[in-house]
Each structure stands twice: as C-alpha cells, then as structure tokens.
C-alpha cells in the first residue's frame, strides 16, 4: 500500500516538473522572440490645431452697371465679335457704352449755361475793379458773386445730366451677367447692362459649430482648397467672426479673405476650408496612429539596442493625422512604426527598414 502511494506521488511530481519545464520554455520563447519592425527618427515640426468647414466663394468687389436715363444704346467697348462679352476685363471708370437721348441734351442747355457762366465771370471781374477804384459798391460786388455761383451751379448740373448718357464701369474687374441687349435699341432707365466682379481676392462664408466660438478669432490663418484644383491650397485670413449663434443650426458665421493668385479661384466655387486656431513651432510631432492606450495610459514604442521600450507620453495639440508629444519622446529617438500593436516592454526587435510602414 505504501509503495502504491509513493508511486503515485512520484508520477504527480514528474508531471508537474514536465509542465513547469514547458512553461519555462514558453516564457523563454516569448522573451527571446524577435519581432521585425520599421523605425523612423523622431523630429521637430510645426503642429497646428485647425477647425474644418465648407463654404462658398464670393468676389472681393462686385458692382452693377446700370443706365441712369433712357436712350438708344451704342457700345463703345468692344470684345469678341465686336461687342461686350462676359469675362472681358475692364478698368475703373472705363466708358463701355453711350445713350443717345436728344431731348435730355437739349433740356440740359449746356451751351447757354456755359455762356451764362462766362458772362457772370466777366461781370464779377468788372465789379471787383470798380470797387477797387471806389466806383462801385460792396452790394453790387456780392450780387455779382452770387450770380456767378448760380451760373456755375447751372453749368455743373448740365454736365451731370449729360454725363448720364455715358455708361462707365464703377470698379475694375471682369464683366459677368451681361444682359442680352441689341445695339441701337432703346433701353429704359435703371436697366442693368452687366455686373463687374473683382476677384483678385475672394471672400469665403463659413458656418462653424458653436463649440469652436472661443477658438476662432479675426486675424487667424485660413486655407481653402477646391476639388477642381488638386494639390493647390490658397492662403487667407479670418476677417469677420459673427458673435451671434444661429439658433436653428447652432453655428456662427465666419468670413475669410483669400488671396487668389492667377485668378484660379472663381466666385461661386464650393471649397473646403480650415482655420488655424493654434500653432506650435519646433514641436515633437508623430503620426497619431502610433500612440497606443495601455492601462489608460498613452504610450509609444521606441527601439533601443535591439529592444522595444515602452514610453509614457503626454499629448499636446492633436490633428486628424498628427499629434504633438509634450513629454516622453526626444528628437532623434527611433520610433517603432510597424508591428507596434503587439509589442511588450523589452521585446526583442529586428529593424528591417527606416520610415513609416506602408508608405
């Protein structure tokens, strides 16, 4: 009986020893397992916090060209086909058309008013000489001055009335929205001939969620892009921040002014925009996907002497793809960029390449 008990004890001890040996081998294999990884050197860069939005562009300046009086229209400026054309560049105060209105010209009585002004001028000079020679009165002199002032006013009024028959551009820019008007036809007063747009700079109207109202302010950098212009970003500045929140959409209005070199941006374009609300230069910046969460701590892995070292990090500004590291990483360290999800502290690693895996 005693022999059987001893035999059973020996078998149990042997089995336990075998299992312990297997566990030790498994643990040893886990420690000695070498994981192939890629690395990249940690570097300094500029990190930005941005607010994204979409909006529509409008011209920096826009003005309608309208007739002030009626008349038969005759075009002066000529474009393609000998007439005004949309997209035609014009300068400020450029004459583009005239209106023939003989009744208005006759009623203006420009010639007679010019003669009256000349006569009043001579009369005033004569009165000044008489007063100087003690042959005239101050009353006559003042009357002559009043008559000249009235004559000059009447003459200027005639010039203003006749000037209404000349159609000029109020600003420099490009013609758009050209009315279909045939030359030689009668047009009425307040008829819109065309619109002039100046879009050397453009405005963009944005609707921003109210959560960012404390972050957005005038003067911040603004960048816009349009799908029709791939790989092109246009710089601008936030000009207006409306303090009122729209109760229906819970957004506030922001207006930005965007530079438009080579006039590539066009009014009416739908654009994506981002406002830079904060910027840190010479910051440690890494792709945010390399930051892991382990036991409620933010960590990354770096390679040191063939081993993976886990580092606790403190984050700063965060973007859609990049993140700023305030503590835990130093420039020049070798950040592990592949197979980092399965690593444990002190895991043996073998560097197979430099750079970000998959790029």
C-alpha positions as CSV (number, residue, x, y, z in Angstrom):
1,X,0.0,0.0,0.0
2,X,2.8,2.3,0.9
3,X,4.6,1.5,-2.4
4,X,1.5,2.5,-4.4
5,X,1.2,5.8,-2.6
6,X,4.9,6.6,-3.3
7,X,4.5,5.6,-6.9
8,X,1.5,7.9,-7.3
9,X,3.3,10.8,-5.7
10,X,6.3,10.3,-8.0
11,X,4.1,10.4,-11.1
12,X,2.4,13.6,-9.9
13,X,5.8,15.2,-9.2
14,X,7.1,14.2,-12.6
15,X,4.1,15.6,-14.4
16,X,4.4,18.9,-12.5
17,X,8.1,19.1,-13.3
18,X,7.4,18.5,-17.0
19,X,4.7,21.2,-17.1
20,X,6.9,23.6,-15.2
21,X,9.6,22.9,-17.7
22,X,7.2,23.5,-20.7
23,X,6.0,26.8,-19.1
24,X,9.6,28.0,-18.6
25,X,10.4,27.2,-22.2
26,X,7.2,29.1,-23.4
27,X,8.2,32.1,-21.3
28,X,11.7,31.9,-22.6
29,X,10.5,31.7,-26.2
30,X,8.2,34.8,-25.5
31,X,11.1,36.7,-24.2
32,X,13.5,35.7,-26.9
33,X,11.0,36.1,-29.8
34,X,12.4,38.7,-32.2
35,X,9.8,40.9,-34.0
36,X,10.7,42.6,-37.3
37,X,9.9,46.3,-37.2
38,X,10.5,49.5,-39.1
39,X,11.5,52.7,-37.3
40,X,11.6,56.4,-38.0
41,X,13.6,59.1,-36.3
42,X,11.6,61.5,-34.1
43,X,11.8,65.0,-35.5
44,X,10.7,68.5,-34.8
45,X,7.9,70.1,-36.9
46,X,5.1,72.7,-36.7
47,X,1.9,71.4,-35.1
48,X,-1.4,73.1,-35.7
49,X,-4.9,72.9,-34.3
50,X,-7.4,73.5,-37.0
51,X,-11.2,73.9,-37.5
52,X,-12.6,72.4,-40.7
53,X,-15.6,73.8,-42.6
54,X,-17.0,74.2,-46.0
55,X,-18.2,77.4,-47.8
56,X,-18.8,79.3,-51.0
57,X,-16.6,81.9,-52.5
58,X,-17.8,85.4,-53.5
59,X,-15.9,88.3,-55.2
60,X,-14.0,90.8,-53.2
61,X,-15.9,93.6,-55.0
62,X,-19.0,93.5,-57.2
63,X,-21.0,96.3,-58.8
64,X,-23.8,96.5,-61.3
65,X,-23.6,98.7,-64.4
66,X,-27.0,100.4,-64.8
67,X,-28.4,103.1,-67.0
68,X,-29.5,106.3,-65.3
69,X,-31.6,107.6,-68.1
70,X,-33.3,106.1,-71.2
71,X,-31.8,106.2,-74.6
72,X,-30.7,104.4,-77.7
73,X,-27.6,102.3,-76.7
74,X,-24.4,102.4,-78.6
75,X,-21.5,100.2,-77.4
76,X,-18.0,101.8,-77.1
77,X,-16.0,99.0,-75.6
78,X,-15.7,96.0,-77.9
79,X,-14.8,92.4,-77.1
80,X,-15.1,89.2,-79.1
81,X,-17.3,89.7,-82.1
82,X,-17.2,93.5,-81.8
83,X,-19.5,93.7,-78.8
84,X,-19.3,93.4,-75.0
85,X,-18.5,89.8,-73.8
86,X,-18.6,88.1,-70.5
87,X,-15.2,87.7,-69.0
88,X,-13.9,90.9,-70.6
89,X,-11.5,92.8,-68.3
90,X,-12.4,96.4,-67.7
91,X,-10.8,99.3,-65.8
92,X,-12.4,101.6,-63.3
93,X,-14.4,104.4,-64.9
94,X,-14.0,102.9,-68.3
95,X,-16.6,104.0,-70.9
96,X,-18.3,101.0,-72.3
97,X,-21.5,102.5,-73.9
98,X,-23.4,105.7,-74.7
99,X,-27.1,106.5,-74.8
100,X,-28.5,108.8,-77.5
101,X,-31.1,111.0,-75.9
102,X,-31.5,114.3,-77.8
103,X,-34.3,115.5,-75.5
104,X,-32.1,115.2,-72.4
105,X,-29.2,117.0,-74.1
106,X,-31.5,119.9,-75.3
107,X,-33.1,120.3,-71.9
108,X,-29.6,120.4,-70.3
109,X,-28.9,123.7,-72.2
110,X,-25.2,123.2,-71.8
111,X,-24.1,125.9,-74.3
112,X,-26.4,128.6,-72.9
113,X,-25.4,127.8,-69.3
114,X,-21.7,127.9,-70.3
115,X,-22.3,131.4,-71.9
116,X,-24.1,132.5,-68.7
117,X,-21.2,131.3,-66.6
118,X,-18.7,133.2,-68.8
119,X,-20.8,136.4,-68.6
120,X,-21.1,136.1,-64.9
121,X,-17.4,135.7,-64.6
122,X,-16.7,138.9,-66.6
123,X,-19.3,140.8,-64.6
124,X,-17.7,139.8,-61.3
125,X,-14.2,140.9,-62.5
126,X,-15.7,144.3,-63.6
127,X,-17.3,144.8,-60.2
128,X,-14.1,144.0,-58.5
129,X,-12.2,146.7,-60.5
130,X,-15.0,149.2,-59.8
131,X,-14.9,148.6,-56.1
132,X,-11.1,148.8,-56.1
133,X,-11.4,152.2,-57.7
134,X,-14.1,153.3,-55.3
135,X,-16.6,153.5,-58.2
136,X,-18.7,150.5,-57.2
137,X,-20.5,149.3,-54.0
138,X,-19.9,146.1,-52.0
139,X,-23.6,145.2,-52.6
140,X,-23.0,145.2,-56.3
141,X,-19.9,143.0,-55.8
142,X,-21.8,140.5,-53.7
143,X,-24.6,140.3,-56.2
144,X,-22.0,139.6,-59.0
145,X,-20.5,136.8,-56.9
146,X,-24.0,135.3,-56.2
147,X,-24.8,135.4,-60.0
148,X,-21.5,133.6,-60.8
149,X,-22.1,130.9,-58.2
150,X,-25.6,130.3,-59.6
151,X,-24.3,130.2,-63.2
152,X,-21.6,127.7,-62.3
153,X,-24.1,125.5,-60.4
154,X,-26.4,125.5,-63.5
155,X,-23.5,124.7,-65.7
156,X,-22.4,121.8,-63.5
157,X,-25.9,120.5,-63.4
158,X,-26.0,120.4,-67.2
159,X,-22.7,118.4,-67.2
160,X,-24.2,115.9,-64.7
161,X,-27.3,115.4,-66.8
162,X,-25.4,114.9,-70.0
163,X,-22.9,112.6,-68.2
164,X,-25.7,110.2,-67.5
165,X,-25.8,109.3,-71.2
166,X,-22.3,107.8,-70.8
167,X,-22.2,104.4,-69.2
168,X,-19.0,103.7,-67.3
169,X,-17.7,100.9,-65.1
170,X,-17.8,101.7,-61.3
171,X,-14.9,99.4,-60.5
172,X,-12.1,97.5,-62.2
173,X,-12.7,93.8,-62.9
174,X,-14.4,91.4,-65.2
175,X,-17.8,91.6,-66.9
176,X,-20.3,89.0,-66.0
177,X,-24.1,88.6,-66.2
178,X,-24.2,90.5,-69.4
179,X,-27.7,91.5,-70.5
180,X,-28.9,90.5,-73.9
181,X,-29.3,94.0,-75.4
182,X,-29.0,94.7,-79.1
183,X,-27.1,97.8,-80.1
184,X,-29.2,100.6,-81.5
185,X,-32.3,99.7,-79.4
186,X,-34.0,101.9,-76.8
187,X,-33.2,101.0,-73.2
188,X,-35.0,102.3,-70.1
189,X,-33.5,104.0,-67.1
190,X,-32.2,101.6,-64.4
191,X,-31.6,98.8,-66.9
192,X,-28.8,96.6,-65.8
193,X,-26.2,96.2,-68.6
194,X,-23.8,93.9,-66.8
195,X,-22.0,93.2,-63.5
196,X,-18.4,93.9,-62.8
197,X,-16.6,91.5,-60.4
198,X,-13.1,92.0,-58.9
199,X,-11.9,88.6,-57.6
200,X,-8.1,89.2,-57.3
201,X,-9.1,88.4,-53.7
202,X,-12.2,86.4,-52.7
203,X,-14.4,86.1,-49.6
204,X,-15.5,82.8,-48.2
205,X,-18.5,82.5,-46.0
206,X,-18.3,79.7,-43.4
207,X,-20.7,78.2,-40.8
208,X,-18.7,77.0,-37.8
209,X,-20.2,74.8,-35.0
210,X,-20.7,76.8,-31.8
211,X,-18.3,74.6,-29.9
212,X,-15.4,76.5,-31.6
213,X,-16.6,80.0,-30.9
214,X,-14.0,80.6,-28.3
215,X,-11.2,79.3,-30.6
216,X,-11.9,81.3,-33.8
217,X,-10.9,85.0,-34.0
218,X,-10.1,87.6,-36.6
219,X,-6.6,87.5,-38.0
220,X,-6.1,83.7,-37.9
221,X,-4.7,81.9,-40.9
222,X,-7.2,80.4,-43.3
223,X,-6.6,77.8,-46.0
224,X,-9.0,76.7,-48.7
225,X,-9.0,74.1,-51.5
226,X,-11.3,73.0,-54.2
227,X,-11.6,69.6,-55.9
228,X,-11.2,71.1,-59.3
229,X,-7.7,72.4,-58.3
230,X,-6.0,69.3,-56.9
231,X,-2.9,69.8,-54.7
232,X,-3.5,73.5,-54.5
233,X,-4.0,75.4,-51.2
234,X,-4.9,79.1,-51.1
235,X,-4.0,81.2,-48.1
236,X,-6.2,83.8,-46.4
237,X,-7.1,85.4,-43.2
238,X,-10.2,85.4,-41.0
239,X,-11.8,88.8,-41.3
240,X,-15.2,88.6,-39.5
241,X,-16.5,86.4,-36.7
242,X,-20.2,86.9,-36.0
243,X,-20.7,86.8,-32.2
244,X,-24.3,85.6,-32.7
245,X,-25.2,81.9,-32.8
246,X,-27.8,80.7,-35.3
247,X,-30.5,79.1,-33.1
248,X,-31.6,76.8,-35.9
249,X,-28.2,75.3,-36.8
250,X,-26.2,76.1,-33.7
251,X,-23.4,77.6,-35.9
252,X,-21.9,81.0,-36.2
253,X,-20.8,82.9,-39.3
254,X,-17.1,83.4,-40.2
255,X,-15.9,85.4,-43.2
256,X,-12.4,84.9,-44.6
257,X,-10.5,86.8,-47.2
258,X,-8.4,84.6,-49.5
259,X,-5.6,85.6,-51.9
260,X,-6.3,84.5,-55.5
261,X,-3.1,84.4,-57.5
262,X,-3.6,83.9,-61.2
263,X,-7.4,84.1,-60.6
264,X,-7.7,80.4,-60.2
265,X,-10.5,80.6,-57.6
266,X,-13.8,81.7,-59.0
267,X,-16.8,83.2,-57.3
268,X,-19.5,80.6,-56.6
269,X,-17.0,77.8,-56.0
270,X,-17.7,75.4,-53.2
271,X,-14.5,75.0,-51.1
272,X,-13.1,73.1,-48.1
273,X,-11.6,75.4,-45.6
274,X,-9.5,75.1,-42.4
275,X,-8.8,77.7,-39.8
276,X,-5.6,77.5,-37.9
277,X,-6.6,78.3,-34.3
278,X,-3.3,77.5,-32.7
279,X,0.2,76.7,-33.9
280,X,3.4,75.4,-32.1
281,X,6.7,75.6,-33.9
282,X,9.7,73.2,-33.2
283,X,7.3,70.6,-31.6
284,X,7.8,66.9,-31.4
285,X,5.2,65.6,-33.9
286,X,4.4,62.0,-34.8
287,X,1.5,60.3,-36.6
288,X,-1.3,59.8,-34.1
289,X,-1.8,56.1,-35.0
290,X,1.5,55.2,-33.3
291,X,0.1,56.3,-30.0
292,X,-1.4,53.4,-28.1
293,X,-3.6,53.2,-25.0
294,X,-2.3,50.7,-22.4
295,X,-4.0,50.6,-19.0
296,X,-5.5,54.0,-19.5
297,X,-2.0,55.5,-20.4
298,X,-0.9,56.9,-23.7
299,X,2.3,55.1,-24.8
300,X,4.6,54.7,-27.8
301,X,7.3,52.2,-28.5
302,X,10.9,53.1,-29.4
303,X,13.8,50.9,-30.4
304,X,16.9,50.8,-28.1
305,X,19.7,48.3,-28.5
306,X,17.5,45.8,-30.2
307,X,14.7,46.0,-27.7
308,X,11.3,47.7,-27.7
309,X,11.0,50.2,-25.0
310,X,7.5,51.5,-24.0
311,X,7.3,55.2,-23.2
312,X,4.5,57.1,-21.5
313,X,3.8,60.2,-23.4
314,X,1.8,63.4,-22.7
315,X,-0.1,64.8,-25.7
316,X,-0.4,68.4,-26.8
317,X,-2.2,69.7,-29.9
318,X,-4.0,67.0,-31.9
319,X,-4.9,66.9,-35.6
320,X,-6.7,64.4,-37.8
321,X,-3.4,62.6,-38.6
322,X,-0.7,64.1,-36.4
323,X,-0.2,64.7,-32.7
324,X,2.2,66.8,-30.6
325,X,4.2,65.0,-27.9
326,X,4.9,67.3,-24.9
327,X,6.7,64.7,-22.8
328,X,8.1,61.2,-23.3
329,X,9.9,61.5,-26.6
330,X,13.0,63.4,-27.7
331,X,14.2,64.3,-31.2
332,X,16.4,61.7,-32.8
333,X,14.9,58.7,-31.0
334,X,13.8,55.7,-33.1
335,X,10.0,55.4,-33.1
336,X,8.8,52.0,-34.0
337,X,6.3,52.3,-36.9
338,X,5.3,48.7,-37.7
339,X,4.1,45.7,-35.6
340,X,3.9,48.1,-32.6
341,X,0.4,47.0,-31.6
342,X,1.6,43.6,-30.4
343,X,4.8,44.7,-28.6
344,X,5.5,44.4,-24.9
345,X,8.2,46.2,-22.9
346,X,11.7,44.7,-23.6
347,X,10.5,42.6,-26.6
348,X,13.5,41.8,-28.8
349,X,13.1,43.5,-32.2
350,X,14.9,43.5,-35.5
351,X,14.9,46.7,-37.6
352,X,14.0,45.9,-41.2
353,X,13.8,49.4,-42.6
354,X,13.6,53.1,-41.9
355,X,10.4,55.1,-42.3
356,X,6.7,54.6,-41.8
357,X,5.4,51.2,-42.7
358,X,3.1,51.2,-45.7
359,X,4.5,54.4,-47.2
